[in-house]
Amino acid sequence: MSDYWAACFDLDGTLIDTEPVHLRAETSCLITLGIDTGSLRHERTFGKGIESGMKSLAETYELDYELVMATYMPLWKSGLLSDLTVLPGTRDILSWLKEHRVDGAGDIR
């Protein structure tokens, strides 16, 4: 038995890398909405939260926020299902936690 009884992780950037998924979804969203992605002028949205980031895009490019969200979310969800990268060490730490019966330790595919 381990000295630890539970484990908790912030998945985004700790166990999996979602930034590339977000950037692809954001770029596809802007292209779909007619924005020339060759001359982007918005601030970084990754790490702001989806709602706040998409609100910033809508304001910067004078787009309807609801339309931006409706365009972005399916792209984001699709990427989460197909394009995630497990960060180095993730499988090892999860295996260690499971082996030592630390609650919350699950399998990663």
C-alpha positions as CSV (number, residue, x, y, z in Angstrom):
1,M,0.0,0.0,0.0
2,S,1.2,3.5,-0.8
3,D,1.4,6.5,1.4
4,Y,-1.0,8.1,-1.0
5,W,-4.7,7.4,-0.9
6,A,-6.0,9.4,-3.9
7,A,-4.7,11.1,-7.0
8,C,-6.2,14.0,-8.9
9,F,-4.9,15.5,-12.2
10,D,-5.8,18.4,-14.4
11,L,-5.9,16.5,-17.6
12,D,-5.3,19.4,-19.9
13,G,-1.5,19.6,-20.3
14,T,-0.8,17.2,-17.5
15,L,-1.8,13.8,-18.9
16,I,-2.9,14.7,-22.4
17,D,-2.0,17.5,-24.8
18,T,-5.2,19.2,-26.0
19,E,-3.6,22.4,-27.3
20,P,-3.1,21.0,-30.9
21,V,-6.7,19.8,-30.9
22,H,-7.9,23.3,-29.9
23,L,-5.7,25.1,-32.4
24,R,-7.0,22.9,-35.3
25,A,-10.6,23.4,-34.2
26,E,-10.1,27.1,-33.8
27,T,-8.5,27.5,-37.2
28,S,-11.1,25.4,-38.9
29,C,-13.8,27.4,-37.1
30,L,-12.4,30.7,-38.4
31,I,-12.0,29.4,-41.9
32,T,-15.6,28.1,-41.9
33,L,-16.7,31.5,-40.8
34,G,-14.8,33.3,-43.6
35,I,-11.8,34.5,-41.7
36,D,-8.5,34.6,-43.5
37,T,-6.2,32.6,-41.2
38,G,-3.1,33.9,-43.0
39,S,-3.5,37.2,-41.2
40,L,-4.8,36.3,-37.7
41,R,-4.8,39.1,-35.2
42,H,-6.4,37.6,-32.1
43,E,-4.8,36.9,-28.8
44,R,-4.1,33.4,-27.6
45,T,-7.3,31.6,-26.6
46,F,-5.9,28.3,-25.3
47,G,-6.0,28.2,-21.5
48,K,-8.8,30.8,-21.3
49,G,-11.6,28.3,-21.2
50,I,-13.8,27.6,-24.2
51,E,-16.5,30.2,-23.6
52,S,-14.0,33.0,-22.8
53,G,-11.7,32.1,-25.7
54,M,-14.6,31.9,-28.3
55,K,-16.0,35.2,-27.0
56,S,-12.6,36.8,-27.6
57,L,-12.6,35.4,-31.1
58,A,-16.1,36.6,-31.8
59,E,-15.3,40.1,-30.5
60,T,-12.0,40.3,-32.4
61,Y,-13.4,39.3,-35.8
62,E,-16.9,40.8,-35.2
63,L,-18.7,37.5,-35.3
64,D,-21.8,36.3,-33.6
65,Y,-20.6,34.5,-30.4
66,E,-23.4,31.8,-30.6
67,L,-22.3,31.1,-34.2
68,V,-18.7,30.8,-33.2
69,M,-19.6,28.4,-30.4
70,A,-21.9,26.4,-32.7
71,T,-19.1,26.1,-35.2
72,Y,-16.2,25.4,-32.8
73,M,-17.7,22.8,-30.5
74,P,-18.3,20.0,-33.0
75,L,-14.8,20.5,-34.3
76,W,-13.4,20.4,-30.7
77,K,-15.4,17.3,-29.8
78,S,-14.4,15.5,-33.0
79,G,-10.7,16.3,-32.3
80,L,-11.0,15.0,-28.7
81,L,-12.2,11.7,-30.0
82,S,-9.5,11.3,-32.6
83,D,-6.5,13.5,-32.1
84,L,-5.3,13.4,-28.5
85,T,-1.7,12.9,-27.6
86,V,-0.9,11.2,-24.3
87,L,2.1,13.0,-22.7
88,P,5.3,11.1,-21.8
89,G,5.1,9.4,-18.4
90,T,1.3,9.3,-18.3
91,R,1.0,5.6,-18.7
92,D,3.8,5.0,-16.2
93,I,2.2,7.1,-13.5
94,L,-1.2,5.7,-14.0
95,S,0.2,2.2,-13.9
96,W,2.1,3.0,-10.6
97,L,-1.1,4.5,-9.1
98,K,-3.1,1.5,-10.1
99,E,-0.5,-1.0,-8.8
100,H,-0.4,0.9,-5.5
101,R,-4.2,1.0,-5.3
102,V,-4.4,4.7,-5.2
103,D,-8.0,5.7,-5.7
104,G,-8.9,7.5,-9.0
105,A,-6.3,5.6,-10.9
106,G,-7.7,4.3,-14.2
107,D,-6.6,3.0,-17.5
108,I,-5.6,5.3,-20.4
109,R,-6.0,4.0,-23.9
